[in-house]
């Protein structure tokens, strides 16, 4: 395990190598693990990100700043940063976690990144931790729109339609698929004034609505960019506009359920054999 490579990627070299080792240690590995460092790193991260947003977006209200911060410090964002660092190759996991693929689990990678930030804070203080965090987030903020970051598809669609003085969309459950324990909902989203009828699927009604709203927003933007006046008169070939697959926030959950079902089925088959 080349910890110098990780320190190069972090842009920080530890004075106390023990702190780095502890930050990378999951509780499944040993009794000296990274959970307390994770707690500390989470607080430092929230403080620094709040400071960056306060400085960078001086016209945003408190509610918008809170929305941005929540999106930037959530598990998925931390997981994506950890992936760029290729953090999985440096984790210290117990045998059980290794066998179950813990080094790929978003929660473990996100928690480890926070533990690393807590370790840097203890090793060299707040300024060092802030420098590392800013290096992660400044490039990210350069590529996002603060007006939309953290807003879900239904909210964005509603705001877009309201800005064009168009009535809000309606959502209807068209069908449900699959067994009761792993249902998939097919949702219709209608924007009558623009002649939009699109469909989304998700592992819950909410996820299906979000998927449908995402496609409806894309379709509405395309229609109004081409010709705002024509969009009111021409109905698109809406029946062909479908969004396949499961909404993003449901994918991991559905995968785990499928694996559990497969394991249960295999055990049942084995028990039936003489």
C-alpha positions as CSV (number, residue, x, y, z in Angstrom):
1,X,0.0,0.0,0.0
2,X,1.7,3.2,-1.2
3,X,0.5,5.8,1.2
4,X,2.8,8.4,-0.3
5,X,0.8,8.2,-3.5
6,X,-2.4,9.0,-1.5
7,X,-0.7,11.9,0.2
8,X,0.4,13.3,-3.1
9,X,-3.2,13.1,-4.4
10,X,-4.4,14.8,-1.2
11,X,-1.8,17.5,-1.6
12,X,-0.9,16.9,2.1
13,X,1.9,14.9,3.9
14,X,1.1,13.7,7.4
15,X,3.5,14.5,10.2
16,X,2.0,11.7,12.2
17,X,1.6,8.6,9.9
18,X,-0.5,6.9,12.6
19,X,-3.3,9.4,12.0
20,X,-3.3,8.5,8.3
21,X,-3.4,4.8,9.1
22,X,-6.3,5.3,11.5
23,X,-8.2,7.4,9.1
24,X,-8.1,4.6,6.5
25,X,-9.1,1.9,9.0
26,X,-12.7,0.7,9.0
27,X,-14.2,-0.6,12.3
28,X,-14.3,-4.1,10.7
29,X,-10.5,-4.2,10.7
30,X,-9.6,-3.4,14.3
31,X,-10.6,-1.6,17.5
32,X,-8.6,1.5,16.5
33,X,-10.7,2.7,13.6
34,X,-11.8,6.0,11.9
35,X,-15.3,6.7,13.2
36,X,-14.2,9.4,15.6
37,X,-12.1,11.0,13.0
38,X,-15.1,10.8,10.6
39,X,-17.2,12.8,13.1
40,X,-14.5,15.5,13.4
41,X,-14.0,15.6,9.6
42,X,-17.7,16.0,9.0
43,X,-17.8,19.1,11.1
44,X,-14.7,20.7,9.5
45,X,-16.0,19.9,6.1
46,X,-19.3,21.6,6.8
47,X,-17.6,24.7,8.1
48,X,-15.2,25.1,5.2
49,X,-17.8,24.5,2.5
50,X,-20.2,27.0,4.2
51,X,-17.3,29.5,4.2
52,X,-16.5,28.9,0.5
53,X,-20.2,29.3,-0.4
54,X,-20.5,32.5,1.7
55,X,-17.5,34.1,0.0
56,X,-18.3,32.9,-3.5
57,X,-22.1,33.6,-3.8
58,X,-22.6,36.9,-1.9
59,X,-26.1,37.4,-3.5
60,X,-27.6,34.0,-2.4
61,X,-30.0,33.9,0.5
62,X,-29.5,31.6,3.5
63,X,-31.9,29.0,2.2
64,X,-30.1,28.7,-1.1
65,X,-26.7,28.5,0.7
66,X,-28.0,25.7,2.9
67,X,-29.3,23.8,-0.2
68,X,-26.0,24.1,-1.9
69,X,-24.0,23.0,1.2
70,X,-26.3,20.0,1.7
71,X,-25.7,18.9,-1.8
72,X,-21.9,19.4,-1.7
73,X,-21.4,17.5,1.5
74,X,-23.8,14.6,0.9
75,X,-22.6,11.0,0.5
76,X,-22.7,10.9,-3.3
77,X,-20.5,14.0,-3.7
78,X,-18.0,12.7,-1.2
79,X,-18.0,9.3,-2.9
80,X,-17.2,10.9,-6.2
81,X,-14.3,12.8,-4.7
82,X,-13.1,9.6,-3.1
83,X,-13.3,7.8,-6.5
84,X,-11.1,10.5,-8.1
85,X,-8.6,9.9,-5.3
86,X,-8.9,6.1,-6.0
87,X,-9.3,5.8,-2.2
88,X,-10.6,2.3,-2.4
89,X,-7.1,0.9,-2.9
90,X,-5.9,2.4,0.4
91,X,-8.7,1.2,2.7
92,X,-8.0,-1.1,5.7
93,X,-11.0,-3.4,5.9
94,X,-11.8,-6.6,7.8
95,X,-12.1,-9.9,6.0
96,X,-15.9,-9.8,5.9
97,X,-16.0,-6.3,4.3
98,X,-13.4,-7.3,1.8
99,X,-15.3,-10.3,0.7
100,X,-18.6,-8.3,0.4
101,X,-17.0,-5.6,-1.7
102,X,-16.8,-3.0,1.1
103,X,-14.0,-1.2,-0.8
104,X,-16.6,-0.2,-3.4
105,X,-19.4,0.9,-1.0
106,X,-20.2,4.6,-1.3
107,X,-20.9,5.0,2.4
108,X,-17.5,3.5,3.4
109,X,-15.6,5.6,0.9
110,X,-17.4,8.8,1.9
111,X,-16.9,8.2,5.6
112,X,-13.2,7.5,5.0
113,X,-12.8,10.8,3.1
114,X,-14.3,12.6,6.1
115,X,-12.0,10.8,8.4
116,X,-9.0,11.9,6.4
117,X,-10.1,15.5,6.7
118,X,-10.4,15.0,10.4
119,X,-7.0,13.5,10.6
120,X,-5.5,16.4,8.6
121,X,-7.2,18.8,11.1
122,X,-5.6,17.0,14.1
123,X,-2.2,16.7,12.3
124,X,-1.8,20.4,11.3
125,X,-4.8,22.4,12.2
126,X,-7.8,24.1,10.5
127,X,-5.9,25.9,7.8
128,X,-4.4,22.7,6.4
129,X,-7.7,21.0,6.4
130,X,-9.3,24.0,4.7
131,X,-6.6,24.0,2.0
132,X,-7.3,20.4,1.2
133,X,-11.1,20.9,1.1
134,X,-10.8,23.9,-1.1
135,X,-8.7,22.0,-3.6
136,X,-11.6,19.4,-3.8
137,X,-14.4,21.9,-4.1
138,X,-13.3,25.0,-6.0
139,X,-13.0,23.1,-9.3
140,X,-16.4,21.5,-8.6
141,X,-18.0,24.8,-8.0
142,X,-16.5,26.2,-11.2
143,X,-18.6,23.6,-13.2
144,X,-22.0,23.8,-11.5
145,X,-25.0,26.2,-11.6
146,X,-25.8,27.4,-8.1
147,X,-29.4,28.1,-9.1
148,X,-30.1,24.5,-9.9
149,X,-27.5,22.4,-7.8
150,X,-29.3,20.3,-5.3
151,X,-32.8,20.9,-6.7
152,X,-34.7,17.8,-7.8
153,X,-36.2,17.4,-11.2
154,X,-39.8,18.1,-10.1
155,X,-38.7,21.4,-8.6
156,X,-36.7,22.4,-11.6
157,X,-39.6,21.5,-14.0
158,X,-42.0,23.5,-11.8
159,X,-39.8,26.6,-11.7
160,X,-39.2,26.4,-15.5
161,X,-42.9,26.2,-16.3
162,X,-43.7,29.0,-13.8
163,X,-41.1,31.2,-15.5
164,X,-42.9,30.7,-18.8
165,X,-46.4,31.2,-17.2
166,X,-47.3,27.6,-18.1
167,X,-49.6,25.5,-15.8
168,X,-47.9,23.0,-13.6
169,X,-47.5,19.4,-14.7
170,X,-49.6,16.5,-13.6
171,X,-48.3,13.0,-12.6
172,X,-50.2,9.8,-12.9
173,X,-49.3,6.2,-12.1
174,X,-49.7,4.3,-15.4
175,X,-48.6,0.9,-14.3
176,X,-46.6,-1.1,-11.7
177,X,-44.3,-3.9,-12.6
178,X,-42.6,-6.7,-10.6
179,X,-43.3,-8.5,-7.4
180,X,-44.6,-6.7,-4.3
181,X,-41.2,-6.6,-2.6
182,X,-39.5,-5.1,-5.7
183,X,-42.1,-3.1,-7.5
184,X,-41.3,-0.6,-10.3
185,X,-43.6,2.3,-10.9
186,X,-44.3,3.7,-14.3
187,X,-45.3,7.3,-14.1
188,X,-46.8,9.6,-16.7
189,X,-46.0,13.3,-16.6
190,X,-48.3,15.7,-18.6
191,X,-47.7,19.3,-19.6
192,X,-50.9,19.9,-21.7
193,X,-50.0,23.4,-22.9
194,X,-46.8,22.2,-24.5
195,X,-48.3,18.9,-25.7
196,X,-45.8,16.9,-23.5
197,X,-46.6,13.4,-22.4
198,X,-43.5,11.5,-21.1
199,X,-43.0,8.5,-18.9
200,X,-40.5,7.6,-16.1
201,X,-39.8,4.5,-14.1
202,X,-38.5,4.1,-10.5
203,X,-38.4,1.8,-7.6
204,X,-41.0,4.1,-5.8
205,X,-43.7,6.5,-7.0
206,X,-41.5,9.4,-6.0
207,X,-38.5,8.1,-8.0
208,X,-40.7,7.5,-11.0
209,X,-42.1,11.0,-10.8
210,X,-38.5,12.4,-10.6
211,X,-37.5,10.4,-13.7
212,X,-40.5,11.6,-15.7
213,X,-40.0,15.2,-14.6
214,X,-36.4,15.0,-15.7
215,X,-37.4,14.0,-19.2
216,X,-40.3,16.5,-19.3
217,X,-37.9,19.3,-18.5
218,X,-35.5,18.3,-21.2
219,X,-38.4,18.1,-23.7
220,X,-39.9,21.5,-22.7
221,X,-36.5,23.2,-23.0
222,X,-36.0,21.8,-26.4
223,X,-39.4,22.8,-27.6
224,X,-39.2,26.3,-26.4
225,X,-35.7,26.8,-27.7
226,X,-36.8,25.8,-31.2
227,X,-39.9,27.9,-31.4
228,X,-41.8,29.3,-28.4
229,X,-44.9,29.9,-30.5
230,X,-44.8,26.6,-32.4
231,X,-44.5,24.7,-29.1
232,X,-48.0,25.8,-28.2
233,X,-49.5,24.5,-31.4
234,X,-47.7,21.3,-32.2
235,X,-47.9,18.1,-30.2
236,X,-44.6,16.1,-30.2
237,X,-44.6,12.4,-30.7
238,X,-45.0,12.0,-27.0
239,X,-45.9,8.3,-27.0
240,X,-42.3,7.6,-28.1
241,X,-40.7,9.6,-25.4
242,X,-39.9,7.2,-22.5
243,X,-37.2,7.2,-19.9
244,X,-36.0,3.6,-19.3
245,X,-34.5,2.2,-16.2
246,X,-34.6,2.9,-12.5
247,X,-34.2,6.4,-11.0
248,X,-30.6,6.9,-9.9
249,X,-31.2,6.9,-6.1
250,X,-32.9,3.5,-6.4
251,X,-30.3,1.5,-8.3
252,X,-28.1,0.4,-5.4
253,X,-31.1,-0.6,-3.3
254,X,-32.6,-2.7,-6.1
255,X,-29.3,-4.4,-6.8
256,X,-28.9,-5.4,-3.1
257,X,-32.4,-6.7,-3.0
258,X,-31.8,-8.8,-6.1
259,X,-28.6,-10.2,-4.7
260,X,-30.4,-11.1,-1.4
261,X,-33.2,-12.8,-3.4
262,X,-30.7,-14.8,-5.4
263,X,-28.9,-16.0,-2.3
264,X,-32.2,-17.0,-0.6
265,X,-33.2,-18.9,-3.7
266,X,-29.9,-20.8,-3.9
267,X,-30.2,-21.8,-0.2
268,X,-33.7,-23.0,-0.7
269,X,-32.6,-25.1,-3.7
270,X,-29.7,-26.6,-1.8
271,X,-32.0,-27.6,1.1
272,X,-34.3,-29.4,-1.2
273,X,-31.6,-31.6,-2.7
274,X,-31.3,-35.1,-1.0
